[in-house]
Amino acid sequence: MMIIGEAAKLSGMSAKTIRYYEDIGLVTPTRDPQSGYRDYSDNDVHVLKFLHRARDLGFSVKQCRELLSLYEDRDRASSDVKAIAKSHLEDIGRKIEELQEMENTLKHLVSCCQGDDRPDCPILSGLAGKDS
């Protein structure tokens, strides 16, 4: 068993994040009845590492909860896991498209701006919804 600082170090998470995951029920360490400290097991650290990796891949807390539930369910169908991952991948694709549109718009506005001492600025006009 270990305290939160050790669990944080081993999982790569901050103690604050671990406490948040406790608050929302993603991880439930035991409490030492004498000291009142949380005791983290090797399995708790494993779960924290799992959550850390899933969050690094952009999965929402809700999706992490679903993935963790499936991970712990030995009778799961891998198709359930794949459906969550595929949906997330589609969301990422949409976000990439939106970011590319933003990039193209900003490139256009920047290229239209002279960047000199005059007050006319196509970037500000574009942000105000006026033609650039």
N, C-alpha and C positions, 0 to 999 in steps of 0.2 A: 504494500500500500504506500501511497505517496501523497504529499500535499499539492495544492494547486500550482505552486511555483515549479515544482518538478514536472507535473503534468503539462504545464505550459511549455516548458523547455523541450520536452520529449515530443510534443505534438506540433510544435511550431506555431502555436497560437498564443495570444495574450491571455492573461488571467481574466481580463475584462470580457473577452469574447467567450471564454469558457463559462464564466458566470452567466452570461446571456443565454448560452445554450442550455445551461441548467434551468434557468428561469422559464424557458419555453419547453422544457421537458425532453430535449434531445439527448441529454446525458444526465444520469442520476447517480452521482457518487454516494457512497455511504458516509455517515457522520460518525466520528469517534465520539462515543458517549461521554468520555472523560474530558477531552479537550474541546470538543465542539467543532474541530476542524473537519473539513471534507477529506475523505480518503478516496483516492483514485486508484483503481486497479489497472493492471496491464490491459484488460479489455476496455476500460474507459479510455485509456490513451489510444488504443487501436480505433475506437469509435471517433475520437477527436481527430485523429489523422485522416480517417475516412471523410469526415465532414470538412476538414481543411482542404483536402484535394477536390472534393465536390464543389466547394465554394470557389476555389481557384478556377474551376472550369465554368463558373458562372451560374451554377444551379441555384435556384432560389431556396430559401429556407423550407418552403413547402415541398419543393421537389427533393431536397435533402432528406426531409422526414420520410417521404415516400420511398426513396432509394434505400435509406437505412432500414426501413421496415422490410423491404424486399430482400436486402442483404441478410437480415437476421432470419428470414423465412426460408428454411431449407426446402420447402415444398413449392416455392415460387416457380413461375414460368419465366424463362428469360425474355419472352416476348413482352412481358409487362415492363421489364427494365428497359428493353430496347425502345418501347413506345415513349417512355419518359425522355430518354436520351435523344430520340429522333425529333420529338417535339421541341426540345431545347435547341437542337441543331437548326431547326427551321427558324426559330426565333432569332438565333445568332445571324443566320443568313439575311433575315429582314433588317436587322440592325446594321449589318454591313452595307446593305443597299442604301439605307437611310444616311449612313455616314458618308458614303460615296457621293450621294446627291448633295449633301452639305458641303463636302470638299469641292465639288464642281462649282457650286454656287459661289462659294467664297473665292475660289481661284478666279472666276469671272469678275467678281466685284473688285478684287485686288488688282487684276490686270487693267481694269477700267480707270483706276484711280491714279492720278498723276503723282501724288505724294509730294506735292510742292507746297508753296506758301499760300496758295489760293484757298479760299474757304469752300469752294465746290468740292464735294466728296461723293463719288458714286457709291462708296460703301455705305455711308450714312443714308443716302437716298434709297439704296436698295433695302436697307433695314427698315426704312420708313414706308416701304411698299411702293416707292416711285420707281419708274423705269431708270435703268442705269445706262 
